């Protein structure tokens, strides 16, 4: 009986190894290759986005909602010290008007961020230890607004799964460069090479939150995530909706400076 069971297990493991080899061979996927395809999808060198936020909180059986609206400026760099710079400027409600976040992403993967509150009348640099804090009372943290390079993390393929009927390659990632997360599970649409979902883990097997990318549209030559929902296990969540998008906008470098960050309209 034990011999038969061992033979069955041996056959099962041989099948798993064979299937994994055939799958990898037919699809020709590697974990790094998948992430490179995601990173290599066409992106505008510059853009302006109008974004609406809805922050949903559940407490004592009641649901409370807050809304925010902001402009986001992005610019990619093909040479020099920086690979990307971005600026967020809040417009609504009046209580947060003028609040902003400036981010500089360097080619080595490190980043600098400055946060501006109008009442302080100065830009405060975001320290590394603060990048795990909530951004503007949302379910996004400062680190979520950073860009990470491929070599900032390790990746392995963890099979295939459907996300909203889209076939996705599942990647497990763990940080090499310092991160607020223990690791992530990333679901990549194998047709569009866009991310459909990310699960964030604070510790092994401890889910901190999940990002659902509910809508991806094509704007000119670019695929654009337009509805993103960040959900916490307790039911709290933040909905981010891109209401307008202007790719290939002509943006001066002056926009991505502390002077412009603290400038009041």
Secondary structure, DSSP 8 states (H G I E B T S, - for coil): -HHHHHHHHHHHHHHHHHHHHHHHHHHT--HHHHHHHHHHS---SEEEEEEEEEEEEEETTEEEEEEEEEEEEEEE-SSSSEEEEEEEEEEESGGGTT-EEEEEEETTS-EEEEEEETTTTEEEE--GGGTTSBSTTSS-BGGGGS---GGGEEEEEEEEEEETTEEEEEEEEEESS--SSSEEEEEEETTT--EEEEEEEEETTEEEEEEEEEEEEEETTEEEEEEEEEEETTS-EEEEEEEEEEET----GGGGSHHHHT---
